[in-house]
Each structure stands twice: as structure tokens, then as C-alpha cells.
Amino acid sequence: MSPFMRRLRAAIVLAALAVPGSALYAERLVDERGFVTLLPGQEVWNDVPGYKGIQVMVVEGDPRKPAPYVIRVKFSPGVMSMPHRHPEDRLVTVIKGTWYTGKGGSFEPWTTDPLPTGSFMKHPAGAEHYDGSREGEVIVQIAGVGPSGTEFIAPELGHTGDGLKPKP
């Protein structure tokens, strides 16, 4: 197994241990035929240790398992993730606010592209990127096929950064 895959599996296990799986799930309605519904007001947001200003919610599936999943991520105003990558393709839809996304391994929030509510972006597996809010709260919905994980490019810098950081 490659060093990347060993670090990735470790990150998935740490994330799973940080927040119990059932605590991450939204208050979904499941009918007798298996239809699953999530209505406004049923959201259950969870802080994730080490990700100041970012909350998550599992809508469907389990990102730790080899199956489809849907999660939502909420960014507080001015909070962005530091450069990272995922082992799987991720399909992202902006459902609230303007989401800013940057490509590459250097954290340069002033170079990010704004994606307003309703926008879509595919993050290819293994592609280095960073994203979040520059102004106002942002919520994105992410779909993929697990197992998922996050590998930070420079973990010593932490998981989140200042989205309002000016160009030097």
C-alpha cells in the first residue's frame, strides 16, 4: 500500500472516531417504501474537531464505506479549508451563499473563483484544492462514492484558513 493510501486510511479512521457516525446524520424521514426526505429545519449540523468554523451533516450513506454518500458542509463567514485532496471524485452543488474555490496546493484565497448559489463543480479524485467562504455563510452539498477521506497538503498549517487573507 502506498504512503498516500496509508495516510488517507488513517485520516478516514480519525474522522470516524472524532464524531460518532449516528451523531452526524440529519433528521431524515424514511417512509415504508424506503423513500428518504430531508426538509428544511431537519438539519443536524455537527462541529468537527480541528475544523474551526466548518460544520458537517451526513444526508445519506456513510462516507467511510464503499458506497454512494451525500453530505453537506457549512462554512462560517471568512473560513476556508486549507489545500487538500480526496481519493474519490466529489460532485459539489452550492445550496447557500457564494462558495469560493481555489485549485492547487498553495493557499491563495484572493485567487479563488466565486460560485454562487445553484452552481456545480466536480472535484476530480486526487486534485489539490481549497474552498470555503469569503463573505457570508456558505452551504454546499457533496455527493461521491466512498470510502472518502481528506489529505491535507501541509497538515502543519491546520485544516482551516482565513478566506479574507489579502494578497501579499
Secondary structure per residue as TSV (DSSP state, phi and psi in degrees):
chain	resnum	aa	ss	phi	psi
A	1	M	-	360.0	135.7
A	2	S	-	-69.4	157.2
A	3	P	H	-57.8	-37.2
A	4	F	H	-59.7	-47.5
A	5	M	H	-66.7	-36.0
A	6	R	H	-63.7	-44.9
A	7	R	H	-64.8	-39.1
A	8	L	H	-63.9	-47.8
A	9	R	H	-61.5	-39.1
A	10	A	H	-62.8	-41.0
A	11	A	H	-63.9	-40.3
A	12	I	H	-63.5	-45.0
A	13	V	H	-63.5	-43.7
A	14	L	H	-61.9	-42.2
A	15	A	H	-63.3	-41.2
A	16	A	H	-65.0	-35.9
A	17	L	H	-76.5	-28.1
A	18	A	H	-67.0	-38.6
A	19	V	S	-133.3	119.5
A	20	P	-	-55.8	136.5
A	21	G	G	-51.1	-47.9
A	22	S	G	-66.6	-25.1
A	23	A	G	-72.7	-18.4
A	24	L	G	-85.0	-14.3
A	25	Y	B	-79.7	144.4
A	26	A	-	-71.1	162.8
A	27	E	-	-80.8	75.7
A	28	R	-	-83.6	153.5
A	29	L	E	-102.7	129.0
A	30	V	E	-122.3	120.5
A	31	D	-	-87.8	178.1
A	32	E	T	-64.8	-17.5
A	33	R	T	-97.5	0.0
A	34	G	-	94.7	2.6
A	35	F	-	-70.3	132.7
A	36	V	E	-111.8	131.0
A	37	T	E	-129.0	138.7
A	38	L	-	-124.1	117.6
A	39	L	-	-101.7	154.7
A	40	P	T	-54.3	138.5
A	41	G	T	94.9	-11.4
A	42	Q	-	-97.3	3.9
A	43	E	-	-66.2	141.8
A	44	V	-	-125.3	100.6
A	45	W	-	-91.2	143.3
A	46	N	E	-130.3	133.3
A	47	D	E	-70.5	147.6
A	48	V	-	-116.9	121.7
A	49	P	T	-52.1	132.1
A	50	G	T	88.9	-2.9
A	51	Y	-	-120.1	68.6
A	52	K	T	-59.5	126.7
A	53	G	T	86.2	5.5
A	54	I	E	-124.0	132.5
A	55	Q	E	-123.1	153.8
A	56	V	E	-131.2	160.3
A	57	M	E	-148.8	131.8
A	58	V	E	-88.0	123.3
A	59	V	E	-90.7	-42.7
A	60	E	E	-154.7	145.3
A	61	G	S	78.6	-168.6
A	62	D	-	-139.2	109.0
A	63	P	T	-57.9	-16.5
A	64	R	T	-82.9	-12.7
A	65	K	S	-106.5	158.1
A	66	P	S	-78.0	73.0
A	67	A	S	-160.0	165.9
A	68	P	E	-62.2	149.2
A	69	Y	E	-145.4	159.6
A	70	V	E	-136.9	126.6
A	71	I	E	-127.5	163.0
A	72	R	E	-122.8	143.0
A	73	V	E	-125.9	132.0
A	74	K	E	-113.7	126.4
A	75	F	E	-106.5	128.3
A	76	S	-	-68.9	157.5
A	77	P	T	-53.5	131.2
A	78	G	T	78.4	7.0
A	79	V	E	-105.0	131.3
A	80	M	E	-130.6	153.3
A	81	S	E	-75.8	150.4
A	82	M	-	-78.6	162.8
A	83	P	S	-54.6	133.4
A	84	H	E	-157.0	178.9
A	85	R	E	-149.0	163.4
A	86	H	-	-126.4	153.2
A	87	P	S	-77.6	-14.5
A	88	E	S	-120.4	156.7
A	89	D	-	-60.8	143.7
A	90	R	E	-128.1	132.1
A	91	L	E	-106.4	114.9
A	92	V	E	-115.1	130.6
A	93	T	E	-121.5	131.0
A	94	V	E	-82.3	121.5
A	95	I	E	-109.9	-9.7
A	96	K	E	-155.6	134.4
A	97	G	S	80.7	-168.7
A	98	T	-	-112.5	119.0
A	99	W	E	-95.2	132.2
A	100	Y	E	-107.1	133.0
A	101	T	E	-132.2	136.9
A	102	G	E	-121.9	151.2
A	103	K	E	-112.4	139.4
A	104	G	S	112.2	177.6
A	105	G	S	-96.7	0.9
A	106	S	S	-104.8	134.0
A	107	F	-	-81.0	102.5
A	108	E	-	-133.9	76.4
A	109	P	G	-60.0	-23.5
A	110	W	G	-71.1	-10.7
A	111	T	G	-101.6	2.8
A	112	T	-	-70.7	156.6
A	113	D	E	-98.3	130.7
A	114	P	E	-81.2	131.3
A	115	L	E	-121.5	108.3
A	116	P	-	-75.3	170.8
A	117	T	T	-46.6	133.9
A	118	G	T	94.9	-11.2
A	119	S	-	-73.4	158.9
A	120	F	E	-130.0	145.9
A	121	M	E	-148.9	138.1
A	122	K	E	-99.5	127.3
A	123	H	E	-97.7	110.8
A	124	P	-	-66.8	147.3
A	125	A	T	-52.3	132.2
A	126	G	T	80.4	-3.6
A	127	A	-	-80.1	127.9
A	128	E	-	-73.9	135.4
A	129	H	E	-161.4	171.2
A	130	Y	E	-149.3	156.7
A	131	D	E	-165.3	169.2
A	132	G	E	151.4	-144.7
A	133	S	-	-110.0	142.0
A	134	R	S	-109.1	-29.3
A	135	E	S	-150.5	135.8
A	136	G	S	73.5	163.4
A	137	E	-	-71.1	143.6
A	138	V	E	-129.5	137.0
A	139	I	E	-127.3	128.9
A	140	V	E	-121.0	151.1
A	141	Q	E	-111.8	130.0
A	142	I	E	-120.7	129.4
A	143	A	E	-119.0	144.7
A	144	G	E	-166.2	-175.8
A	145	V	E	-121.5	118.4
A	146	G	S	-77.0	179.2
A	147	P	S	-75.3	140.8
A	148	S	-	-98.0	170.8
A	149	G	-	-177.6	169.5
A	150	T	-	-134.2	128.2
A	151	E	E	-117.7	117.9
A	152	F	E	-81.4	139.6
A	153	I	S	-68.3	-40.7
A	154	A	S	-130.7	77.6
A	155	P	G	-57.8	-24.2
A	156	E	G	-66.1	-15.7
A	157	L	G	-87.4	-5.4
A	158	G	-	94.1	-177.4
A	159	H	S	-97.4	-24.3
A	160	T	E	-126.0	155.3
A	161	G	E	-137.7	174.8
A	162	D	E	-83.5	109.6
A	163	G	T	-68.8	-13.3
A	164	L	T	-97.0	4.1
A	165	K	-	-55.5	124.4
A	166	P	-	-78.9	161.2
A	167	K	-	-64.7	133.8
A	168	P	-	-66.1	360.0
